[in-house]
């Protein structure tokens, strides 16, 4: 490009004026180039957003198909058999992952919140993990803590296992309350899931392989890089499960423009 200057009478530019015009031309060229690059970045961002949403949509559909196949197989089994129990738990885990892909297909690129993840999982759990005559009240508390897509998928499985554990061992006989609370503490996401059951002497314990707690331990320590603890608060009457892991969304999931 070029800069054209016009004047009504003959005029010679001195050295300082030429330098000033050169500087102005250089800065104008840089500004125009930055604007062009910014527009290209925005277009690339929109394309990436559309591709990611389509990917999450297709993965969700595939997972829901798998869950439906498991449900069909489940109908052929005795509901009280160990095989039926294993199929129900597997279907619930798949539904939890599908719910998160459904959430990520609508949210910002690769970023969501712990409360949104918990809400999706709870909605899935309410329809699959316990009978309608057992009343369980769910409450989601805390801050809107943002997490990346990878952590969201892992956290969905963790919350699903924690809720399943609470329903199976704490609230199966008479129902109760489950609260999910998330806060951000100095760059660390702290999630606590607590239930208030059983409130009366519990029935004989059900046979359990402990697979759920093994899955939680593996996911929290291996995938989230965090810690997991389970304790009974006798004074308050809560069973508390606490998950703590570092928040990471910028490096992995956010596109800078």
Buried (B, 14 or more C-beta within 10 A) or exposed (E): EEEEEEEEEEEEEEEEEEEEEEEEEEEEEEEEEEEEEEEEEEEEBEEEBEEBBEEBBEBBEEBBEBBEEBBEEBEEBEEEEEEBBBBBBBBBBBBBBBBBBBBBBEBBBBBBBBBBBBBBBBEBBEEBBBEEEBEBEBEBEBBEBBBBBBBBBBBBBBBBBBBBBBBBBBBBBBBBBBBBBBBBEEEBBBBBBBBBBBBEEEEEEEEEEEEBBEBBBEBBEEBBEBEBEBEEEEEEBBBBBBBBBEBBBEEEBBEEE
